[in-house]
Amino acid sequence: MPTEQRGNRMHFDAVVDKYDAIRPSYPAELIADIFAYCGAGAGKNALEIGAGTGKATAEFLAAGYDVTAVEIGTDMSVLLQKRFAECNNFRVITSAFEDAKPLLDNAFDLVYAAAAFHWVDAKIACPKVLEILREGGTLAMFRYIALPSDGNPLYEEIQDVYKKYYHKPYKRPRRPTAAAHAEPAGIYDAFRCDPLEKYGFHDVTMKLYYTSHTRTTDEYMMMIDTFPDHQSLAKDDRLALYAGIRDAIERHGGHITVDRVFPLYMGRK
């Protein structure tokens, strides 16, 4: 991700409550597959890159991992510390992962990133992960990507609103094939990194999980207001965009269904 876009990751700290309330959790099957790949957590150390409000963190704490969360946002870090204050197996480092220290070499059994790895500089992050992982340790990165609903009347109306008011370079989302996610271009699109083999990982695997959620107008508007690219729009453009999207959803019954794919990409040291 270019440096100028990576700076947008700081926008999340301005929408902590909205982010925590509206962003989706991760499929139980996805979390189970991580544990199947890397083993049970009792007595093991994990590091989370970009913990946010802890939507994934709780799963790893519950599995017995000692979790070190690296979170760049000050307000996000405060929320994490409050949320998991009673967990003796949890600590927070407020920093970008690229700059986080001290992180001991060969100290972690698992490094994972939930909807966060595409915000770091992979050319720095991947070698750093290799250094801090124990031999045989796992890097697991996962996120969610909204899928286009081509031909759906509401979706098409919303695309027209973006064309009119999203005054940035805007490319209509495309729906990739399942196979495309495992191709180098698909890996880069999802995680902003080259294939993990390039950095020295092995036993690399990609798996996809599909979900569908229906949101009310207010819920959907809250969700898109947590998107950094929307937050960084000029105020007049953002308000016009939001008004157009809200109007479209209301005219179609006040609900919108969002289809998502959750790619899980893992490798071993």
Buried (B, 14 or more C-beta within 10 A) or exposed (E): BEEEBBEBBBBBBEBBEBBBEBBBEBBEEBBEBBBEBBBEBEEBBBBBBBBBBBBBBBBBBEBBBBBBBBBBBEBBBBBBBEBBEEBEBBBBBBBBBBEBEEBEEEBBBBBBBBBBBBBBBBEEBBEBBBBBBBEEBBBBBBBBBEBBBEEBEBBEBBBEBBEEBBEEEEEEBEEBEEEEBBBEEBBBBBBBBBBBEEBEBEEBBBBBBEBEEEBEBEBBBBBBBBBBEBBEBEEEBBEBBBEBBBEBBEEBEEBBEBBBBBBBBBBBB
